Amino acid sequence: MRSVAELPLLDPQALERLRRLQVAGDPDLVAELAALFLDEAPQRLAALDGADTASTRHLAHSLRGSAGQLGAARLAAACAALEEHPGPVPLAAVHHELEAVRPLLQALAEER
C-alpha cells in the first residue's frame, strides 16, 4: 500500500473519468464540482474540529468520498486515516492535505 505522500494531489485519471461525463453545451463539470467542493470544505472541516468520535468518522467518510470522486487522492487518503483512527494527528493531516490541493482545485474551478 502506498503512503499518502506517494499519492498524487490530484489524480489525472479521476479527472478524466469526470470529463467523460461532460455533456456538450453544459457548464464544465469538473470546474463546477471543484467549486462546490471548495465552497463546502471549510464548513466540513469546522464540523470535524469539534466532533465526537462517531461524528468524526461520519464526516471524514463523507469528505473522503467527495475528495475521491474529484481525484484529490492524498486528501481522500488522509480522510480515510481519520475515519479509521479519529484524533488530532489524522485531523491535522486532513487540514494539511486540503491546503495542499486547494490551489489545484481553485485552478480547476476557475475554468468555469
WOSULUR-V575595 format. One line per field, one symbol per residue. psi: psi as a letter, one per 40 degrees, with the letter a starting at -180 (. if undefined). burial: 1 if it has 16 or more other C-alpha atoms within 10 Angstrom, else 0. A space follows every 10 residues. Layout:
psi->???
burial->???
//
This chain:
psi->hiiddeiidh hdddddddde ehhheiihdd dddddddddd ddddddddde iidddddddd ddddddddde egdddddddd ddddghiddd dddddddddd edddddddde e.
burial->0001000011 1000100100 0000000111 1111101100 1000100100 0000011011 1111111111 1111111111 1110010001 1011101100 1100100110 00
//
